[in-house]
């Protein structure tokens, strides 16, 4: 019998079916974009902080084989769903139920080739409150953005990469907390031609020394406005969302 509190959403053109709460916050395309931008290679290790129901980690597992994947999620109900989704999708992802600022000792002793994060976008005192705890935790920042970055940096191995997705208005805050992280790459995402960026993807390398790179914008949708029913993603974005293709911007992680 299907649990009415849950719904199952398809990602990567149906390659992944992921259980999520029927009400409140549900992952959209942002974790898919995050996974596509992570430059992980087979055999490497990846930690996702705040993994929710596991969408980003599972999208990454579908694109890159033989990864050592670990997710950390504070909310018990979301961690349970992340484990269930990993099993259902046939992916090997170890899920820890923990606050990212209080990681269990076994994780504090490990380092990773990559850390991926999709922190809450809005400061809690500026966000609209929600009766759904999962949505409130996902959309309203409770743990400071500085803590997300600091924990990610500590868990990275030397020369490891942090990949994150966030809002452009938080860019100053993000860069101001990149102590020990360099070789920064910033990719603006525009919803449509002629619009301002509403998302940014960032990469930074632990101990990196390359100059900061601000890449040309990636535009998500075709045309200047939505003109017909159905999605109107640009072809390279459709390949990313439906086929699990790597992110079309940023270039090689060097």
TORTOR-269164 format. One record per atom (N, C-alpha, C, O): x, y, z; residue in one letter. Coordinates in steps of 0.1 Angstrom, whole numbers, plus 5000, padded with zeros to 4 digits. Example, Ala and Ser with C-alpha at 12.3 -4.5 7.8 and 13.67 -1.06 7.14 Angstrom:
2
513249435078A512349555078A513249675078A514249675085A512849785071S513749895071S512950005079S513450115080S
***
This chain:
254
500849885000X500050005000X500950125000X501950135007X500550224992X501350344991X501050435003X499950455006X502150495008X501950585019X501550725014X502250785006X500350775018X499850905012X500651025016X500551125010X501551005026X502451115030X503651125021X504351225022X503751035011X504951035002X504451034988X503350994985X505351084979X505151074965X506451034959X507551054965X506450974947X507650924940X507851014928X506951014919X508951084927X509251164915X510351104907X511251044912X510251124894X511251074885X512251184881X511951294880X513551134881X514651224877X515451154866X515351034864X516251234859X517051184848X516251094838X516650984835X515151154834X514351084824X513750954828X513450864820X513550944841X512950814846X514050714851X513650614856X515350744850X516350654854X516350644869X516650534875X515850744876X515750744891X514350774895X513750874889X513850694904X512550724910X512750744925X513250654932X512450864930X512850914943X511650944952X510851024948X511650884964X510550914973X510851044980X511951074984X509751124981X509851254988X508551274995X507551214992X508551375005X507251405012X506251455002X506651534993X505051415003X503951464994X503651614996X503251684987X503851665008X503651805012X504951865017X505851795022X505051995015X506252065019X507352065008X507052054997X508552075013X509652085003X509951954996X509951845001X510051964982X510551854974X511651904965X511552024960X512651824963X513751864954X513251894940X512551814934X513752004934X513552034920X514752004912X515351894913X515152094903X516252074895X517652114901X518652074896X517552184912X518852234918X519752124922X520952134918X519352014929X520251914932X520751834920X521851784920X519951834909X520451774896X521551854890X522551804885X521351984890X522452074886X523752064894X524852054889X523552054907X524652034916X525451904913X526651914912X524751794911X525351674908X526151674895X527251624893X525551744885X526151744872X527451834872X528251814863X527551924881X528652014882X529851954890X530952014889X529651854897X530651794905X531651714896X531151624889X532951744896X533851684887X534451554892X535651524890X533651474899X534051344904X534451244893X533851244882X535351164896X535751054887X535650924893X535650914906X535450814885X535250684891X536350644901X537550674899X535950594913X536850554923X537050654934X537650624944X536550784932X536750884941X535750884952X534650814951X535950964963X535050974974X534351104974X534951214970X533051104977X532151224977X531351234989X530651134993X531351344996X530451375007X529451485004X529851584999X528151455007X527151555005X526651595019X526151515026X526751725022X526251775034X524851825032X524551905023X523951785041X522551825039X521951755027X521451825018X521951625027X521651545015X520151535013X519751485002X519251575022X517851555020X517451415018X517951325025X516651385007X516251255004X517251184995X517051074990X518351254992X519451184984X519551214970X520251154962X518751314965X518651344951X519951364944X520251304934X520751464949X522051494943X522951374943X523551354932X523151314954X524051194955X523651084945X524451024939X522351064944X521850954935X522050994920X522350914912X521851124917X522051164903X523551154900X523951114889X524451184909X525851174907X526251024905X527050994897X525650944914X525950794913X525550744899X526150654894X524450794894X523950754881X524850794869X524950724859X525650904871X526550954861X527950894862X528550864851X528450884874X529750844876X529850704884X529350704895X530350604878X530350474885X531450464896X532350544896X531250364904X532250334914X532650444923X533850464926X531750524928X532050634937X531850584952X530950494954X532650634961X532350614975X531550734980X532150834983X530250714981X529350824984X528850824998X528450715003X528850945005X528350955019X527451075019X527851185014X526351065026X525451175028X525251205042X525151105050X525051325046X524751365060X523451445059X523251545052X522451405068X521151475068X520751485083X520751385090X520351605087X519951625101X518551575104X518351515115X517651585095X516251545097X516051395096X516351335085X515551335106X515451185107X514551135095X514951035089X513451195093X512551145082X513151155068X512851075060X513951255066X514651265053X515751165052X516051115041X516451145063X517551045062X517050905059X517650835052X515850875065X515250745063X514850735048X515150625042X514350835042X513950835028X515250825019X515250755009X516350895023X517550885015X518050745015X518550695004X518050675026X518450535026X517550445017X518050365010X516250475018X515350395010X515550424995X515550324987X515750544992X515950584978X517250514973X517250474961X518250514981X519550454976X519350304973X519850254963X518650234982X518350094980X517550074967X517849994959X516450154966X515550144954X516250174941X515950114931X517250264942X517950304929X519150214927X519850234917X519450124936X520550034934X521950104936X522850064929X521950214944X523150294946X523750264959X523050244969X525050274960X525750254973X526050394979X527050454975X525150434988X525350564995X525150535010X524150485014X526150575017X526050565032X525450695037X526050805035X524350685045X523650805050X523850815065X523550715072X524350925070X524450955084X523351055088X523251155082X522651025099X521751115105X522451195115X522751145126X522851325112X523651405121X523551555116X523251585105X523751635126X523951785123X525351795117X526251745122X525451875106X526751895100X527751955109X528951935107X527352035119X528252095128X528651995140X529552025148X528051875140X528351775150X528451645143X527751545147X529351635134X529551505127X530051395136X530751425146X529651275134X530051165142X531551145140X532151175130X532251085151X533751075150X534251005138X535251045132X533550905133X533950825121X534050915109X534850885100X533151015108X533251105096X534351215098X534951255089X534451255111X535551355114X536951305111X537851385110X537051175110X538351115108X538551085093X539651035089X537651115085X537751085070X537851215062X537451325066X538551205051X538551315041X538051265028X538051145025X537651355019X536951325007X537551404995X538051514997X537551334983X537951404971X537051524967X537451614961X535751504971X534751604967X533751624979X533451524986X533351744981X532151774989X531151854981X531551954974X529951814981X528851884974X527851934984X527551864994X527352064982X526452124992X525452204984X525752274974X524152204989X523052284984X522452344996X521352305000X523152445003X522652495015X521352575013X520952615002X520552595024X519352675023X519652815017X520752875020X518852865009X519152985001X518853115009X519553215007X517953115018X517453235024X517753245039X517653145046X518153355044X518253375058X516953355065X515853405059X516853295076X515653255082X514753375085X513553365084X515353485089X514553605093X513953675081X513253765082X514353625069X513853685056X512953595049X512253635039X512853465053X512153365046X510753355052X510453395063X509853315044X508453285048X508453155056X508953055051X507853155068X507753035076X506852935069X505952975062X507152815072X506352705066X505952605077X506652585086X504652555076X504252455086X505052315084X504952235093X505652305073X506352175070X507852195074X508552275068X508252115084X509652125089X510752105078X511752175078X510452005069X511451975059X511652095050X512752135046X510552155046X510552275037X511252395044X512152455038X510952415057X511552525064X513052505066X513852605064X513452385068X514852355070X515652365057X516752415057X514952335046X515652335033X515752485028X516752515022X514652565030X514652695024X515152805033X515552905028X514952785046X515352895056X516652855063X516752755070X517652945062X518952905068X518852915083X518553015089X519252805089X519352795104X520852785108X521352855116X521552685102X522952675103X523652775094X523352785082X524552855100X525152965092X525852915080X526452805080X525752985069X526452955057X527952935059X528652845053X528553015068X529953005071X530252865077X531352815074X529352805085X529552675090X529552565079X530352475080X528552585070X528552485059X529852485052X530452375049X530452595049X531652605041X532852555049X533652485044X532852595062X533952555071X534052395073X535052335072X532852335075X532752195076X533152125063X533952025063X532752175052X533052125039X534552125037X535152025032X535152245040X536652255038X537452165047X538452105042X536952145059X537652045068X537651905063X538551825065X536551865057X536351725052X537051705039X537151585034X537451805032X538151785019X539551735021X540251785030X539951645012X541351605012X542151725005X541551804998X543451725007X544251824999X543951824984X543951714979X543751934978X543451944964X542051894961X541651884949X541251864971X539851824969X538951944965X539352054967X537851914959X536952014953X535652024961X535051924964X535352144964X533952184969X533152234957X533552314950X531952174956X530952214946X529752254953X529152174960X529252374950X527952414957X527152494947X527552554937X525852504950X524852584943X524152674953X523752634964X523952804949X523352894958X522853014950X522753014938X522453114957X521853234951X522953344950X523853354958X522853424939X523953524936X524053624947X525153684949X522953654954X523053764964X523853714976X524153804985X524153594978X524953544989X526453524985X527253474992X526753564973X528153544968X529253604976X530253544979X528953724981X529953794990X530153715002X531353705007X529053665008X529153585020X529953465018X530753415026X529653395007X530353275003X531853295002X532653225008X532253384993X533653404991X534353455003X535553425005X533753535012X534353575024X534653465034X535353485043X534053345032X534253235041X535053125034X535153015039X535753155023X536453055015X537953045020X538853025012X538153055033X539553045038X540052905035X539452805038X541252905030X541852775026X541352715013X541852605009X540452775007X539952734994X540252834983X540152954985X540752784972X541152874961X540752814948X539952724947X541352864937X541052814923X539552824921X538952734916X538952934926X537452944926X536952964912X537453044904X535852894909X535152904896X533752944899X533052874907X533153044892X531853084894X531053084881X531453134871X529953014881X529152994870X527753054872X526952994879X527353164866X526053224868X525053144859X525353094848X523853124865X522753054858X521653154856X521053204865X521253174843X520153264840X518953184836X519053084829X517753224842X516553154838X516253164823X515853064817X516453284817X516253304803X517153414798X517753494806X517253424785X518053534779X517553664783X516353694783X518453754787X518153884791X517753904805X517454014810X517653794813X517353794827X518653794836X519653754831X518453844848X519653834857X519753694862X518853614861X520953654866X521153524872X520353504885X520253594893X519753394886X519053364899X519653244906X519253214917X520653184900X521453084907X522953094903X523253154892X523753044912X525253034908X525752894912X525352844923X526552844904X527252724908X528752764910X529352834902X529252714921X530652744924X531552624927X531052524932X532752624923X533752524926X534852594933X535252714930X535452534943X536652584949X537552464954X537052364957X538852484953X539752374956X540552394969X541052504971X540652294977X541452304989X542852324986X543552234980X543452444990X544852474987X545052524972X546152534968X543952544965X544152584951X544652724950X544452814959X545452754940X546152884938X545752954925X546353054922X544952884916X544652954903X543753074905X543053084915X543853174896X543053294897X541553254897X541153154891X540753344903X539253324903X538853334888X539353424881X537853254884X537353254871X535853274872X535153204878X535353384865X533953404864X533553364849X533853434840X532853254848X532453204835X531353274829X530553344835X531253264816X530053314808X528853244813X528853124817X527653314814X526453264819X525953144811X526153134799X525353044818X524552934812X523052974813X522653004824X522352964802X520953004802X520152874802X520452784794X519152864811X518452734813X517352714803X517152604798X516552824800X515352804791X515552874778X516352974777X514852824768X514852894755X513953014754X512953014761X514353114747X513453224745X513453324757X514053294767X512753434755X512753534765X511553514775X511453584785X510553434771X509453404780X508953264777X509253204766X508153214786X507553084784X506353094775X505353164778X506353024763X505353054753X504452934750X503552944742X504752814756X503952694753X503952604765X504752614774X502952514765X502852414776X504052324776X504652294765X504452274787X505652184788X506852264790X506852384790X507952194793X509252264795X509852314783X509552264772X510752414784X511352474772X512852484776X513452584772X513452384782X514852394785X515752394772X515352334762X516852464773X517752454762X518252314760X518352244770X518752274748X519052134746X520152084756X520051964760X521152164758X522252114767X521752094782X522252014789X520752174786X520152164799X519252034799X519151964809X518452014788X517651894787X518551764788X518151674795X519651774782X520551654783X521051634797X521151514802X521251734804X521651734818X520551674827X520751584835X519351724825X518251684834X517651544830X517251474839X517751514817X517051384813X518051274811X517751154814X519251304807X520251204804X521351194814X522251104813X521451284824X522551284833X523851334828X524851304833X523751414817X524951474811X525651564821X525051624830X527051574820X527751664829X527351814826X526851844815X527651894836X527252034835X527952104823X529152074820X527252184815X527752244803X528752354805X529452394795X528852414817X529752514820X530952474828X531152354830X531752564833X532852544843X534052484836X535152524840X533852384828X535052324821X535652224831X535052184841X536852184827X537552084835X538052134848X538352254850X538052044858X538552084872X540052064872X540551954873X540752174870X542252164870X542852254880X544152254881X
***
